[in-house]
Amino acid sequence: MRRRDFLKAAAAGTVLTSSPASAQGTATTEQQAAFNAPLQIIQPPYAVPPELQNRPGVPRGQVFTLDMNESIRFPGATRTISVYVPAQYRALQPACVMVMLDNLMVSPTICDNLIHQKEMPVTIGIGVQSGSLAAAIPGTSARSNRSFEFDSITLQLAEFIEHEVLPFVQQHKTPGGLPILLSSNPDDRAITGGSTGAIGAFNAAWQRTDLFHRVFAWSTTMVGMRGADEYITLVRKTEPKPLRIFVLDGYRDEWWGGPQFGDWWLANLALQRALAYAGYAVNHVWGDWGHCDAPSINFFPQAVRWLWKNWPAPIKAGLPGNSVISEIVVPGEGWTRKWAYQHAEPSKGRTNSRISNPQIASTAADSVGKVYLLLPAEGAVFTVNNDGSRNEVVKVHPSSSCIAFGHDDELYVSEPDLRRVIAVDVAGKVRTIAHGVRFCSIAARQDGFYGIESLASDEGGSKIWLVDRQGRQKVVMQSRAPFACAGVTWDGGWLFAAERGSHKAWSYRIMPDGALSDGEPYYWFHQPDTLEGSGIRQVCFDRNGWGYAATTMGIQVFSTAGGEGGLVWAILPLSEQSVVGVCFGGDGRQTLYACTGDKLYARKVKATGA
C-alpha cells in the first residue's frame, strides 16, 4: 500500500492490525490489546481543554531563567535554563522533576491546573534550551548544537542533565527565596520534548532509567538523522525497561526540510507499536496535523495527566512481548549484584597498590556451576561464593587475558606476556599446555581448545590455533579479520569468532579432525553510536542453540543456525550497559552471570547453559 493510500485509509478509520504469532511472547492481555488496537486518527475540530487556560482560584506558579555559560560535556556552548516552580512548593521535601527539552514545552498553566486538581504531583519544571556557540571570527556564523545535543543517541545528554543541569538549578533559589530540592527517584522524574527534543527525551530515559521513568515525546524525530531510527528495532529486541511513555503526533507530520531522513509520521507510529509489542506502559494520540503543529497542544494536558497517573506508585518493567526474551527470562527475576571489587587501600612499603579501575577480564563456570573470575590486576583467578566472598584458585601473570573450562574441569588460562597457556586441574596442579602463543580468547572443546591470536600490526588479521589436551598445537586458520573473541557452539559443530572493532562475527565449520572450513561473516550485532564495533568480549551458549554475547550494549542473544541463523533476536541490558563477560552457572546451569567492569551480576533464567 502506498503511503498516501495508507494515510487516506487511516484517516477514514480503517482498522489496520498486525499480530504475528511470534509477537505474543508472554505479553498480558492489556499489552496485546495495545499492540493490536485499531489505528485511530482524531479529526478536528479539537476541543480546547480547560487546563490550557488560567482558571479562577488556581494558584499560579513562577517562572525564572538562568544563563548557563559553561559546560564540561558540551564545551563552549551557552544556553538559557527556564525553571517553573509551582505555588504549592514549600521546600519541605524534594519535589518531582519534569525536564523539558527546548525550554518549557509544557506550559506552566497546564502544570498549575493539574497540580491544583491533584492529577500531577508538586513538580518543578526545568526547561533546557539547546546550546549554541558564537563564532570567534567576526562575521562568521554561530554554531547551533541542537541536533548534536538532542538527536545523538549517546549517553552525553543524560549525563549533561544529571551532572550539570540539575546541580546548576539546585545551586539557585526560587523567586521567593526557597532552596530548590529535586527528587533523585526516577519515579519522580519525567522528561519531555518535541521534535528533536522528543528523541533527546526518549534517548535520555532509555539510556538512563535510573534518572527518568516517565517520557512525553511529541512529533519525535525517530528518523535517520543521527541513528534514532534504530530505536524502532532496539525497542523490540531489548528486555522492557521501567518506562511510562506517551507518544503524540499528527499523520501529516513531515518536517519541511527532512523527508530524506525518513517518514516522520510512520516512524512515530512504528515507535508506538514497538513499545506496545515490547511490553511498555505506552499511550498515544494521533491527530490530523503536521510536525509540531498547534492543534496538538490541545492534547498536552491529557498526556501529562496520563504520565503521572498512579503516582507515587513505582513504575515497573512490563512482561516482554518478545518471545525469545520470554523463552529465556523468569518473570520477576532481574539482575542482582553478586560481587563487587573492593579497592585495596595502599599498604606500608608498597606503591601504586590502589587499583582505580580493575577490569574482570573473563569469567567461566565449572561443571557444577561454580563461577570463576580472572582479575589480571591482582594476578589471580578467584571463585565467587553465594555470600559474595571469594576464594583464590591460582596465581597467574597480570597479562592474563581469558579463562575457560575444558574436559574434566581443567581450567585454561592464557598468559600472553609469557607466551603460554596454563592448565589447572581440579587438584590445583598447574602445567603449561601451549607454548609460544599470545591468545586473547580461548574456546574450549571436548579435546582441548581453540585459541585466538592477533597478528602484529604490520601483518594484521588473526591466527586460530587448535590445542589438544596433550599440548599438541597447530594453526588451523589464518584470517585477515582481527578476531577478539571465540566460542564453540552448543553442539560442537561450529566455531564463533567475533571481529574487534566491528559488528560482525564469523562462523567456521568444525571438521572431525578439528580443522576449520567455510568461514563467513555470518553474525551481525548491534553497536553503540559512540564506539566502533559491538565490543564482544565473551560468548556462551544454551542447550536450545541460542548464543549469548557480552557486548557494550548488554548481552545480545543470537541464533546460531536455521533459516534465521546469525541474527540478534534479543538484548538483555545491565545498568552499566557494557558487559565484558558472560557464562551460565549455578544449580543446573540455569543462572546467567554477567560481568561489568568490576562487578558480577546474576539472574535465574529458564534457559540451561550448554
Residue pairs with C-beta under 8 A, 6 or more apart in sequence:
1 9
3 263
3 266
6 16
7 251
7 252
7 265
9 16
10 16
10 39
10 41
10 251
11 41
11 43
11 251
11 288
13 38
13 40
13 41
14 39
15 38
15 39
16 38
16 39
17 36
17 37
17 38
18 36
18 273
19 32
19 35
19 36
22 323
23 35
23 277
23 321
23 323
24 32
24 321
24 323
25 279
25 319
25 320
25 321
25 322
25 323
25 325
25 326
26 319
26 320
26 321
26 326
26 331
27 35
27 277
27 279
27 318
27 319
27 320
27 321
28 318
28 319
31 276
31 277
31 279
31 318
31 319
31 321
32 321
34 276
34 282
35 273
35 276
35 277
35 321
37 276
39 269
39 286
40 286
41 251
41 286
41 287
41 288
42 285
42 286
42 287
42 288
43 287
43 288
44 287
44 288
44 295
46 287
46 295
46 298
46 299
47 298
48 298
49 298
49 301
49 302
50 113
51 109
51 110
51 113
51 114
51 301
52 107
52 109
52 110
52 297
52 298
52 300
52 301
53 109
54 60
54 109
54 112
55 113
58 112
58 113
58 116
59 86
59 87
59 88
59 112
59 116
60 87
60 108
60 112
61 84
61 85
61 86
61 87
61 89
61 108
61 111
61 112
61 115
62 84
62 85
62 87
62 174
62 175
62 176
63 82
63 83
63 84
63 85
63 104
63 108
64 82
64 83
64 85
64 174
64 175
65 80
65 81
65 82
65 83
66 80
66 81
66 82
66 83
66 168
66 169
66 172
67 78
67 79
67 80
67 81
68 78
68 79
68 80
68 81
68 164
68 165
68 168
69 78
71 77
71 131
71 160
71 164
72 163
72 164
73 156
73 159
73 160
73 163
73 164
74 131
74 145
74 149
74 156
74 160
76 133
77 131
77 132
77 133
77 145
77 149
78 131
78 132
78 133
78 134
79 128
79 129
79 130
79 131
79 132
80 103
80 129
81 126
81 127
81 128
81 129
81 165
81 168
81 169
82 103
82 104
82 125
82 126
82 127
82 129
83 124
83 125
83 126
83 127
83 169
83 172
83 180
84 104
84 108
84 111
84 124
84 125
84 126
84 127
85 124
85 174
85 175
85 176
85 178
85 180
86 95
86 111
86 112
86 115
86 122
86 123
86 124
87 112
88 115
88 116
88 122
89 95
89 122
89 124
89 174
89 178
90 178
91 174
91 178
91 179
91 180
91 181
93 181
94 181
94 182
94 183
94 184
94 188
95 121
95 122
95 123
95 124
95 180
95 181
95 182
95 183
96 121
96 122
96 123
96 124
96 183
96 188
96 189
96 190
96 311
97 123
97 124
97 126
97 166
97 182
97 183
97 188
97 189
97 190
98 106
98 111
98 123
98 124
98 125
98 126
98 189
98 190
98 191
98 192
99 125
99 126
99 128
99 161
99 165
99 189
99 190
99 191
99 192
99 201
99 204
99 212
100 106
100 125
100 126
100 127
100 128
100 191
100 192
100 193
100 197
101 127
101 128
101 130
101 150
101 191
101 192
101 193
101 194
101 197
101 198
101 200
101 201
102 127
102 128
102 129
102 130
102 150
102 193
102 194
102 195
102 196
102 197
103 127
103 128
103 129
104 125
104 127
105 127
105 192
105 193
105 194
105 197
105 218
106 125
106 192
106 216
106 300
106 304
107 300
108 125
110 300
110 301
110 304
111 120
111 123
111 125
111 304
113 301
114 120
114 301
114 304
114 305
114 308
115 121
115 122
115 123
119 305
119 308
120 304
120 305
120 308
120 311
121 188
121 308
121 311
121 312
123 190
123 308
124 169
124 180
124 182
126 165
126 166
126 169
128 161
128 165
130 144
130 145
130 146
130 149
130 150
130 197
131 145
131 146
131 149
132 142
132 143
132 144
132 145
133 142
133 143
133 145
134 142
135 141
135 142
135 143
146 196
147 196
147 225
147 226
148 226
149 156
149 157
149 160
149 200
150 157
150 193
150 196
150 197
150 199
150 200
150 221
151 196
151 199
151 200
151 221
151 225
151 226
151 228
152 203
152 226
152 227
152 529
153 199
153 203
153 207
153 226
153 227
153 228
153 230
153 231
153 529
154 203
154 207
154 528
154 529
154 530
155 207
155 208
155 530
157 200
157 203
157 204
158 203
158 204
158 207
158 208
158 211
159 208
161 191
161 204
161 211
162 208
162 211
166 182
169 180
169 182
170 179
170 180
170 181
170 182
172 180
173 179
173 180
174 180
183 189
186 209
186 210
186 211
186 212
186 213
186 242
186 315
187 213
187 214
187 311
187 312
187 313
187 314
187 315
188 311
188 312
189 211
189 212
189 213
189 214
190 212
190 213
190 214
190 215
190 216
190 307
190 308
191 201
191 204
191 205
191 212
191 214
191 215
191 216
192 198
192 201
192 215
192 216
192 217
192 218
193 199
193 200
193 201
193 202
193 216
193 217
193 218
194 218
194 219
194 292
195 218
195 219
195 220
195 221
195 255
195 291
195 292
196 221
196 225
198 217
198 218
198 219
198 220
198 221
199 217
199 220
199 221
199 222
199 228
201 215
201 216
201 217
202 215
202 217
202 220
202 222
202 231
202 245
203 228
203 231
204 211
204 212
205 211
205 212
205 213
205 214
205 215
205 243
205 245
206 231
206 241
206 243
207 577
209 241
209 242
209 243
210 575
212 243
213 242
213 243
213 244
213 314
213 315
214 243
214 244
214 245
214 307
214 308
214 315
215 243
215 244
215 245
215 246
215 307
216 245
216 246
216 248
216 303
216 304
216 307
217 245
217 246
217 247
217 248
217 271
218 248
218 249
218 292
218 296
218 300
218 303
219 248
219 249
219 250
219 253
219 264
219 268
219 291
219 292
219 296
220 228
220 247
220 249
220 267
220 268
220 271
221 228
221 255
221 258
221 261
221 264
222 228
222 229
222 231
222 232
222 262
222 264
222 267
222 268
222 270
222 271
223 229
223 258
223 261
223 262
223 263
223 264
223 267
224 261
224 262
225 258
225 261
226 529
227 529
229 262
229 267
230 526
231 271
231 274
232 267
232 270
232 271
232 274
233 274
234 526
234 571
235 271
235 274
235 275
235 278
235 280
236 274
236 277
236 278
236 321
236 322
237 322
237 526
237 568
237 569
237 570
237 571
238 278
238 554
238 570
238 571
238 572
238 573
239 317
239 320
239 322
239 325
239 329
239 570
239 571
239 572
239 573
240 278
240 279
240 280
240 317
240 318
240 319
240 320
241 280
241 317
241 573
242 314
242 315
242 316
242 317
243 280
243 281
243 315
244 280
244 281
244 282
244 307
244 315
245 275
245 280
245 281
245 282
245 283
246 282
246 283
246 284
246 303
246 306
246 307
247 268
247 271
247 272
247 275
247 282
247 283
247 284
248 284
248 285
248 287
248 296
248 299
248 300
248 303
249 264
249 265
249 268
249 269
249 284
249 285
249 286
249 287
249 296
250 265
250 286
250 287
250 288
250 289
250 290
250 291
250 293
250 295
250 296
251 265
251 286
251 287
251 288
252 265
252 288
252 289
252 290
253 264
253 265
253 268
253 289
253 290
253 291
254 263
254 264
254 265
254 290
254 291
255 264
255 291
256 291
258 264
264 291
269 286
272 282
272 284
275 282
276 282
276 321
277 321
277 322
278 318
278 320
278 321
278 322
279 317
279 318
279 319
279 320
279 321
279 322
280 318
281 315
281 318
283 303
283 306
285 296
285 299
285 302
285 303
287 295
287 296
287 299
288 295
289 295
289 296
319 326
319 331
320 326
320 329
322 569
322 570
324 546
324 557
324 569
324 570
325 557
325 570
325 572
327 544
327 606
327 607
328 542
328 546
328 557
328 570
328 572
328 605
328 606
328 607
329 572
329 603
329 605
329 606
330 603
330 604
330 605
330 606
333 603
333 604
333 605
334 603
335 574
335 575
335 594
335 601
335 602
335 603
336 601
336 602
336 603
337 599
337 600
337 601
338 384
338 388
338 593
338 600
338 601
338 602
339 373
339 384
339 388
339 390
339 599
339 600
340 598
340 599
340 600
341 355
341 358
341 360
341 375
341 598
341 599
343 354
343 355
343 356
343 358
344 353
344 354
344 355
345 353
345 354
346 353
346 354
347 353
355 377
355 378
357 597
357 598
358 375
358 377
358 378
358 597
358 598
359 376
359 377
359 580
359 597
359 598
360 373
360 374
360 375
360 580
360 581
360 595
360 597
360 598
360 600
361 374
361 375
361 376
361 400
361 401
361 402
361 403
361 580
361 581
362 373
362 374
362 401
362 402
362 403
362 404
362 537
362 538
362 581
363 371
363 372
363 373
363 374
363 403
363 538
363 581
363 582
363 583
363 593
363 595
363 600
364 371
364 372
364 403
364 404
364 405
364 411
364 583
365 371
365 372
365 405
365 583
365 584
365 585
365 586
365 589
365 593
365 609
366 372
366 405
366 409
366 411
367 405
367 409
369 584
369 585
369 586
369 587
369 588
369 589
369 591
370 383
370 585
371 383
371 384
371 583
371 585
371 586
371 593
371 600
372 381
372 382
372 383
372 384
372 393
372 403
372 405
372 411
373 381
373 382
373 383
373 384
373 390
373 581
373 595
373 600
374 381
374 396
374 400
374 402
374 403
374 413
375 381
375 382
376 396
376 398
376 399
376 400
376 401
377 398
379 395
379 396
379 397
379 398
379 400
380 392
380 393
380 394
380 395
380 396
381 392
381 393
381 394
381 396
381 400
381 403
381 411
381 413
381 424
382 390
382 391
382 392
382 393
383 390
383 391
383 393
384 390
384 600
385 391
393 411
393 424
393 428
394 411
394 413
394 424
394 428
394 430
396 413
396 415
396 422
397 415
397 417
397 418
398 417
399 415
399 416
399 417
399 418
400 413
400 414
400 415
400 416
401 414
401 415
401 416
401 439
401 440
401 441
402 413
402 414
402 439
402 440
402 441
402 442
402 538
403 411
403 412
403 413
403 414
403 442
404 411
404 412
404 442
404 443
404 444
404 449
405 411
405 412
405 444
406 412
406 423
406 444
406 445
406 448
406 449
406 469
407 446
407 447
407 469
408 425
408 426
409 425
409 426
410 423
410 424
410 425
410 426
410 469
411 423
411 424
411 425
412 421
412 422
412 423
412 433
412 442
412 444
412 449
413 421
413 422
413 423
413 424
414 421
414 438
414 439
414 440
414 441
414 442
414 451
415 421
415 422
416 438
416 439
416 440
417 438
419 435
419 436
419 437
419 438
420 432
420 434
420 435
420 436
420 437
421 432
421 433
421 434
421 437
421 439
421 442
421 449
421 451
421 467
422 430
422 431
422 432
422 433
423 430
423 431
423 432
423 433
424 430
432 471
433 467
433 469
433 471
434 451
434 465
434 467
434 471
434 473
435 471
435 473
437 451
437 453
437 465
437 473
438 453
438 454
439 451
439 452
439 453
439 465
440 452
440 453
440 454
440 483
440 484
440 485
441 451
441 452
441 483
441 484
441 485
441 486
441 538
442 449
442 450
442 451
442 452
442 486
443 449
443 450
443 451
443 452
443 486
443 487
443 488
443 495
443 496
444 488
445 488
445 492
445 510
445 514
446 492
447 468
447 469
447 514
448 466
448 467
448 468
448 469
448 514
449 466
449 467
450 464
450 465
450 466
450 467
450 476
450 486
450 488
450 495
451 464
451 465
451 467
451 486
452 462
452 463
452 464
452 465
452 483
452 484
452 485
452 486
452 497
453 462
453 463
453 464
453 465
454 462
454 482
454 483
454 484
454 500
455 461
455 462
455 463
460 480
460 482
461 478
461 479
461 480
461 481
461 482
462 478
462 479
462 481
462 482
462 483
462 497
463 475
463 477
463 478
463 479
464 475
464 476
464 477
464 478
464 479
464 483
464 486
464 495
464 497
464 508
464 516
465 473
465 474
465 475
465 476
466 473
466 474
466 475
466 476
466 514
466 515
467 473
468 514
476 514
476 515
476 516
477 508
477 516
477 519
479 497
479 506
479 519
481 497
481 499
481 502
481 504
481 506
481 521
482 499
482 500
482 501
482 502
483 497
483 498
483 499
483 500
483 506
484 498
484 499
484 500
484 536
484 537
485 497
485 498
485 505
485 536
485 537
485 538
485 539
485 549
486 495
486 496
486 497
486 498
486 539
487 495
487 496
487 538
487 539
487 540
487 541
487 547
488 494
488 495
488 496
488 510
489 495
489 496
489 541
489 545
489 547
489 560
489 561
490 541
490 542
490 543
490 545
490 560
490 610
491 545
491 610
492 510
493 509
493 510
494 507
494 508
494 509
494 510
494 560
494 561
495 507
495 508
495 510
495 516
496 505
496 506
496 507
496 523
496 539
496 547
496 560
497 505
497 506
497 507
497 508
497 519
498 504
498 505
498 506
498 523
498 525
498 534
498 536
498 539
498 549
499 505
499 506
499 521
499 533
500 533
501 532
501 533
502 532
502 533
502 534
503 524
503 525
503 526
503 527
503 533
503 534
504 521
504 523
504 524
504 525
505 521
505 522
505 523
505 525
505 536
505 549
506 519
506 520
506 521
506 522
506 523
507 519
507 520
507 522
507 523
507 560
507 566
508 516
508 517
508 518
508 519
509 516
509 517
509 518
509 519
510 516
511 517
522 565
522 566
523 558
523 566
523 567
524 566
524 567
524 568
525 534
525 536
525 549
525 551
525 556
525 558
525 568
526 534
526 551
526 553
526 556
526 568
526 571
527 533
527 534
527 535
527 551
527 552
527 553
528 535
528 552
528 553
531 552
534 549
534 551
534 552
534 553
534 556
535 551
535 552
535 578
536 549
536 550
536 551
537 550
537 551
537 579
537 580
537 581
538 549
538 550
538 580
538 581
538 582
538 583
539 547
539 548
539 549
539 550
539 582
540 547
540 548
540 582
540 583
540 584
540 609
540 610
541 547
541 548
541 560
541 609
541 610
542 548
542 584
542 607
542 608
542 609
542 610
543 607
543 608
543 609
543 610
544 607
544 608
545 559
545 560
545 561
545 562
546 557
546 558
546 559
546 560
546 569
546 607
547 557
547 558
547 559
547 560
548 555
548 556
548 557
548 582
548 592
549 555
549 556
549 557
549 558
549 582
550 579
550 580
550 581
550 582
550 594
550 595
551 578
551 579
552 577
552 578
552 579
553 571
553 573
553 577
554 571
554 572
554 573
554 574
554 577
554 579
555 571
555 572
555 573
555 574
555 579
555 582
555 592
555 594
556 568
556 570
556 571
557 568
557 569
557 570
557 571
557 572
558 566
558 567
558 568
558 569
559 565
559 566
559 567
559 569
560 566
572 592
574 594
574 596
574 601
575 596
576 596
576 597
576 599
577 596
578 596
578 597
579 594
579 595
579 596
580 595
580 596
580 597
581 593
581 594
581 595
582 592
582 593
582 594
582 595
583 592
583 593
583 609
584 590
584 591
584 592
584 593
584 607
584 608
584 609
584 610
585 591
585 593
585 602
585 609
586 593
586 602
586 604
588 608
589 608
589 609
590 604
590 605
590 606
590 607
590 608
590 609
591 602
591 603
591 604
591 605
592 602
592 603
592 605
592 607
592 609
593 600
593 601
593 602
594 600
594 601
594 602
595 601
